[in-house]
Amino acid sequence: MHVWEQVLAAFIAIGGLAFFQAPRWAWSLALVAATVSVLWNQPEGGVGFSILTQVCVFAVVIFLITLVNVTKIRRLLLTGPLFKLFRKILPPIRATELEAINAGDIWWEADLFRGRPPWKKLFSFPKPQLSVEEQLFLDNQVEVFCSLLNDWEITQQTLDLPSIAWKYLKEQGFFGLIIPKEFGGKDFSALANSTIVQKISTRSVTAAVTTMVPNSLGPAELLLAYGTEEQKHYYLPKLASGEEIPCFALTGPEAGSDASAIPDIGVVCKGKYRGKEMLGMRLTWDKRYITLAPVATVLGLAVKLYDPEGLIGDKQEIGITLCLLPTNTEGVEIGKRHFPLNQPFLNGPTRGKDVFVPLDFIIGGVPMAGKGWRMLVECLSAGRGISLPALSTACAKHCYRVCGAYAKIRKQFHTSIGRFEGVEAALAQIGGITYLLEATRLLTLTAIDQKIRPAVVTAIAKYHMTEFSRKAVNHAMDIHGGRGIMLGPNNYLGRSYESSPISITVEGANILTRNLIIFGQGILRCHPFLQQEMQALSHPDQNEGIAAFDKTILQHVRFFLSNVTRLFFHSLTAGQFCSSYALQPLQAEIKQLSRMSLALSCISDFTLLLLGGRLKRRERLSARLGDVLSYLFLASAVLKYFNDFGDKKVDLPYVRWTLQTCLFQIQKAFLGFFHNLRNPLVRFGLKCLVFPYGRPYHGPKDKLDRQLARHMMLPSQFRDRLTSNYYLGKKEKDAVAVLEYAFKAMVNLEPLLAEVEHFGKTTVEDRGNLSKSLGMEAIIPLALKEGVISKSEANEILEFEHARRRAIAVDEFSTEQLQGKKV
Ligand SMILES: Cc1cc2nc3c(=O)[nH]c(=O)nc-3n(C[C@H](O)[C@H](O)[C@H](O)COP(=O)(O)OP(=O)(O)OC[C@H]3O[C@@H](n4cnc5c(N)ncnc54)[C@H](O)[C@@H]3O)c2cc1C
């Protein structure tokens, strides 16, 4: 055998062993075979190795084999020292950080992270569907509730929901959507909860937030998960009926994103409550931004609890504790309001100093004292996948409908503005984003409705859906020009635009969520070995720690080597042999997603090797890998939606647009990651490993953008399905309904309008410049007179023209009206 043949054979053998994750004995056998082959199979004319060399080489081989296969020696010489080194350099993890990391469950995102997504599993998740009762509630109560709302009046005049709407919310059980029937609630699914909030939000963000807060992170959810039986029986029926209005106060002036640093305290002591001497807590707090606080009757409160006298145990610093206080408790200060970006949902501060309350006010009682942080992060693991994704999807659906319609009816340069390429690009973004958000909303809810709390998935959903929604509304504003800027009852976009930073900020501000949480928590939770390794490293008994570490690290190495060889192979073959799924005609795209999933798994391990604990500080690198995981998840949501609901022909352009966007974003994130690695060799090596032939993904072409934009400018079943659960209102009083009417009328009348316009043009030419200003209203009588159109056609066109004018009209106010806001 020639030397190059030997090298090639060794290369293939090592690749094969690594690729298939061969056991240690197979590696050992291969090593022996390779050694024998090199030492004894000399090429013709070659000079053989001396006996001494052969003995030395064999000694090294035997040593290596012993080191890898004999547990005691391995632990003594290899994994033990590694264990000690890692233990020394591992950054300390705070208890609150650990609780946040460990909160919730892992789900489909873990499969994506591990580089071998089993696509069949994705398509076997249940198809999301509302129950008959939930659908009836949406079609009746939610519809009626929406009809009671006038967002302009709410946001500009009354700065609150009308009292009839408050009454309706309470009477119809809107505040008890998540409360079980035995406590008088609706016991609706997360899908129903989200869909209800979404529909209300298409009418009024203020009303949607008011409805969603009692049904999301707050007293009801905490009581359900952790409350004592007594607390549940006392509070839940009252919360369900709206007799009690809840709020939950965690944030304060000094503790926002770093909520675990709250300075608010509770001290266990004896005192008097309502005339009775008892053991209780003296609470002092200063909270702000608390939604519903100004009207709350029951205040959920997070404080750090101390027990200096050891009255309830032997711990002096008990930790974050969640309490529930009636707001009429002496000393509770509540009532003023903040004004969040013209969305007058009730939000305000609350304070209290040395307020004495019984220990029974701790949610879950004394046994749950100090467990507040875990309770919160666990609830957040599911909760942030429901409300804000619902608001974001509602916003995108709204933009989809109004922009498609407006781009059709609004003409400039005698052309519907949606036919200009620049506007097409903006429309296509809205179309693709809406598809992506509805799909992601549904996939996320599928997990939550299976009683899974997918912490990483909900962080992905929260961050990307609120960001995409902000993008959609920005495009919508651009498409509407001045029509979107002039506030007033006719403006159906301005308030959505104003509200988008709220969604970005609450339930984990977005910069933090992207830079710190998604990949930070993702790698720890989804990596098949890392968590076990960390547990081993923090084991109090060193020997047991080494034993556990030894077991996991070997599996980890095997997994890593396999990933590297697989990625090498799949990158060289451009993903042609990656796993796929028989979802016609998207097999090629699925293969590319499999390839990128493998790349993520592999690069994550390289990142651990290169940065270790420093990754926490290199937030932007972490954010980029988080983007890769996120776009893999978003793309799988699109595939699942297409599989469950898609019309194979009509949906395809949207599916292709979203998948191409996701792959392009994945590529951008990887390239950004490589570009910012400090070592040029590593940078080059990793880039070649993932993209050996340069950039494979290019994003949607202009042609595809046009396809989406044109489609959005036509009424269709698809449009109604994608934007389902949208409150349209009535043509007589609602600007959106007027636009919808004008849009549909224009599409129906298009041939007739063309005829009349042509007639108008020729008439203008006949009559010279004087008549150039002839509008449709002036042409119609002439066209009627000359028999170009019938009377009924003339009426239809006039009605359309009237609606079109209304649809492009903006509001006007006197200065007095604006000053007094009585408009
Ligand atoms: C309208 C509204 C309603 C709210 N309702 C409630 C409620 O009902 N109950 C309640 O308890 N709270 C509520 N909040 C508070 C909300 O959860 C906080 O605003 C949020 O946690 C962010 O805190 P902050 O505003 O103080 O921003 P800060 O913590 O000051 O953050 C400022 C910026 O720094 C970034 N940042 C911070 N740390 C990091 C980091 N390590 N890495 C990268 N970036 C970082 C953040 O992402 C953010 O962009 C509400 C807030 C608003 C605006």
Ligand as a Chemical Component Dictionary entry (heavy atoms), coordinates in Angstrom:
data_LIG
# 
_chem_comp.id                   LIG 
_chem_comp.type                 NON-POLYMER 
_chem_comp.pdbx_formal_charge   0 
_chem_comp.three_letter_code    LIG 
# 
loop_
_chem_comp_atom.comp_id 
_chem_comp_atom.atom_id 
_chem_comp_atom.alt_atom_id 
_chem_comp_atom.type_symbol 
_chem_comp_atom.charge 
_chem_comp_atom.model_Cartn_x 
_chem_comp_atom.model_Cartn_y 
_chem_comp_atom.model_Cartn_z 
_chem_comp_atom.pdbx_ordinal 
LIG C1  C1  C 0 -46.419 48.146 30.095 1  
LIG C2  C2  C 0 -45.702 47.323 31.090 2  
LIG C3  C3  C 0 -46.383 46.436 31.896 3  
LIG C4  C4  C 0 -45.721 45.710 32.876 4  
LIG N1  N1  N 0 -46.430 44.892 33.727 5  
LIG C5  C5  C 0 -45.776 44.332 34.777 6  
LIG C6  C6  C 0 -46.505 43.624 35.773 7  
LIG O1  O1  O 0 -47.723 43.478 35.686 8  
LIG N2  N2  N 0 -45.821 43.116 36.824 9  
LIG C7  C7  C 0 -44.475 43.254 36.939 10 
LIG O2  O2  O 0 -43.916 42.785 37.911 11 
LIG N3  N3  N 0 -43.746 43.897 35.998 12 
LIG C8  C8  C 0 -44.369 44.438 34.932 13 
LIG N4  N4  N 0 -43.644 45.113 33.975 14 
LIG C9  C9  C 0 -42.198 45.197 34.111 15 
LIG C10 C10 C 0 -41.417 44.488 33.018 16 
LIG O3  O3  O 0 -41.407 43.126 33.227 17 
LIG C11 C11 C 0 -40.022 45.133 33.032 18 
LIG O4  O4  O 0 -40.186 46.389 32.410 19 
LIG C12 C12 C 0 -38.977 44.338 32.349 20 
LIG O5  O5  O 0 -38.647 43.246 33.137 21 
LIG C13 C13 C 0 -37.707 45.130 32.065 22 
LIG O6  O6  O 0 -37.280 45.871 33.166 23 
LIG P1  P1  P 0 -36.921 47.421 33.006 24 
LIG O7  O7  O 0 -38.035 48.062 32.268 25 
LIG O8  O8  O 0 -36.577 47.950 34.320 26 
LIG O9  O9  O 0 -35.669 47.444 32.046 27 
LIG P2  P2  P 0 -34.144 47.237 32.465 28 
LIG O10 O10 O 0 -34.007 46.042 33.312 29 
LIG O11 O11 O 0 -33.607 48.508 32.964 30 
LIG O12 O12 O 0 -33.485 46.897 31.065 31 
LIG C14 C14 C 0 -33.132 47.900 30.115 32 
LIG C15 C15 C 0 -32.537 47.208 28.906 33 
LIG O13 O13 O 0 -31.356 46.491 29.275 34 
LIG C16 C16 C 0 -31.412 45.171 28.779 35 
LIG N5  N5  N 0 -30.694 44.267 29.675 36 
LIG C17 C17 C 0 -30.763 44.182 31.012 37 
LIG N6  N6  N 0 -29.944 43.229 31.474 38 
LIG C18 C18 C 0 -29.332 42.692 30.395 39 
LIG C19 C19 C 0 -28.377 41.653 30.204 40 
LIG N7  N7  N 0 -27.844 40.958 31.182 41 
LIG N8  N8  N 0 -27.993 41.363 28.943 42 
LIG C20 C20 C 0 -28.496 42.061 27.904 43 
LIG N9  N9  N 0 -29.411 43.034 28.037 44 
LIG C21 C21 C 0 -29.821 43.349 29.256 45 
LIG C22 C22 C 0 -32.894 44.848 28.699 46 
LIG O14 O14 O 0 -33.129 43.838 27.733 47 
LIG C23 C23 C 0 -33.465 46.195 28.284 48 
LIG O15 O15 O 0 -33.404 46.301 26.904 49 
LIG C24 C24 C 0 -44.311 45.839 33.001 50 
LIG C25 C25 C 0 -43.616 46.720 32.179 51 
LIG C26 C26 C 0 -44.290 47.449 31.222 52 
LIG C27 C27 C 0 -43.513 48.388 30.363 53 
# 
loop_
_chem_comp_bond.comp_id 
_chem_comp_bond.atom_id_1 
_chem_comp_bond.atom_id_2 
_chem_comp_bond.value_order 
_chem_comp_bond.pdbx_ordinal 
LIG C1  C2  SING 1  
LIG C2  C3  SING 2  
LIG C2  C26 DOUB 3  
LIG C3  C4  DOUB 4  
LIG C4  N1  SING 5  
LIG C4  C24 SING 6  
LIG N1  C5  DOUB 7  
LIG C5  C6  SING 8  
LIG C5  C8  SING 9  
LIG C6  O1  DOUB 10 
LIG C6  N2  SING 11 
LIG N2  C7  SING 12 
LIG C7  O2  DOUB 13 
LIG C7  N3  SING 14 
LIG N3  C8  DOUB 15 
LIG C8  N4  SING 16 
LIG N4  C9  SING 17 
LIG N4  C24 SING 18 
LIG C9  C10 SING 19 
LIG C10 O3  SING 20 
LIG C10 C11 SING 21 
LIG C11 O4  SING 22 
LIG C11 C12 SING 23 
LIG C12 O5  SING 24 
LIG C12 C13 SING 25 
LIG C13 O6  SING 26 
LIG O6  P1  SING 27 
LIG P1  O7  DOUB 28 
LIG P1  O8  SING 29 
LIG P1  O9  SING 30 
LIG O9  P2  SING 31 
LIG P2  O10 DOUB 32 
LIG P2  O11 SING 33 
LIG P2  O12 SING 34 
LIG O12 C14 SING 35 
LIG C14 C15 SING 36 
LIG C15 O13 SING 37 
LIG C15 C23 SING 38 
LIG O13 C16 SING 39 
LIG C16 N5  SING 40 
LIG C16 C22 SING 41 
LIG N5  C17 SING 42 
LIG N5  C21 SING 43 
LIG C17 N6  DOUB 44 
LIG N6  C18 SING 45 
LIG C18 C19 SING 46 
LIG C18 C21 DOUB 47 
LIG C19 N7  SING 48 
LIG C19 N8  DOUB 49 
LIG N8  C20 SING 50 
LIG C20 N9  DOUB 51 
LIG N9  C21 SING 52 
LIG C22 O14 SING 53 
LIG C22 C23 SING 54 
LIG C23 O15 SING 55 
LIG C24 C25 DOUB 56 
LIG C25 C26 SING 57 
LIG C26 C27 SING 58 
# 
